[in-house]
């Protein structure tokens, strides 16, 4: 019988000063921790091409972060902060609200450019809003919304964030959080990978605001993941099949790429298409597609820490994170990266 994991199994001491508040001077200027079982190597991100073999396949998430944070006021004058989880129509969206007293159904919030958001439904912490006076909500957000920096980044977004909290290959709008492992790649690294014969493919997973929601149960098996939309193109399925045929490895760039690929993999193999995933990966999960994982460092007790523990092994991750803290790596979205080898099971 597999172990019944608790939240405490995924806790560690993270000094607040190690949570990166700004990006590195250059995208590829971060550090890279290579983790292979008990062995760790302190490297630079620019070393990545030489950790891979010609014919390996990198799979990127090409989602584009939208300006999903909206500020407004209730008719009483109280400030409201909205985080758009998903645009559902030309003038409607599902959002999370931060307010001293959230409005009830029918309640209104005054927002930019003379528009008004009206609550038309509620499901727990998610509110469905209709934006009156807005004909193209996606376009309105680009003009009047803010970059949705994570809650652990303490400054208001600026021009640098508008550029750096977005991958250089982002093209499909819909995410409210960046696929942060992809933030390290710039033109020079991509060129170096191509020259070495590393192939690349893309998936799309629109990261939702629920990625920042804390796990609120003691027994991990009781946690339920939020749903996120993903798409696997036929070209990516073909690229993975060819990688397998030549005996090379599939490397997921980020936990979002990994979750999209593993969600689309059934017993009959990986399938192209679009769907929603609530896949919750914890130790004991059997990986079907991904051989290696490039990722950032994650918060204590987070579902992402559970995922990497499932991939590389819980004891391996505990040791690697202890090393990273001692070596003063930078953590979270704007922090450093790690390349994980999949545990042998």
Secondary structure as UniProt FT lines:
FT   HELIX           7..10
FT   HELIX           16..18
FT   HELIX           27..29
FT   STRAND          31..36
FT   TURN            37..38
FT   STRAND          39..44
FT   HELIX           45..51
FT   TURN            54..55
FT   STRAND          57..61
FT   STRAND          63..65
FT   STRAND          69..74
FT   TURN            75..76
FT   STRAND          79..87
FT   STRAND          92..98
FT   TURN            105..106
FT   STRAND          108..110
FT   HELIX           112..114
FT   STRAND          116..123
FT   TURN            124..125
FT   STRAND          126..132
FT   HELIX           137..144
FT   TURN            151..152
FT   HELIX           159..164
FT   TURN            168..169
FT   STRAND          172..175
FT   HELIX           180..184
FT   HELIX           187..195
FT   TURN            196..197
FT   STRAND          199..205
FT   HELIX           209..212
FT   HELIX           220..222
FT   STRAND          228..232
FT   HELIX           234..245
FT   TURN            246..247
FT   STRAND          250..253
FT   HELIX           255..263
FT   STRAND          265..266
FT   TURN            267..268
FT   STRAND          269..270
FT   STRAND          273..277
FT   TURN            283..284
FT   STRAND          292..296
FT   TURN            300..301
FT   HELIX           303..312
FT   HELIX           314..326
FT   TURN            327..328
FT   TURN            333..334
FT   STRAND          337..341
//
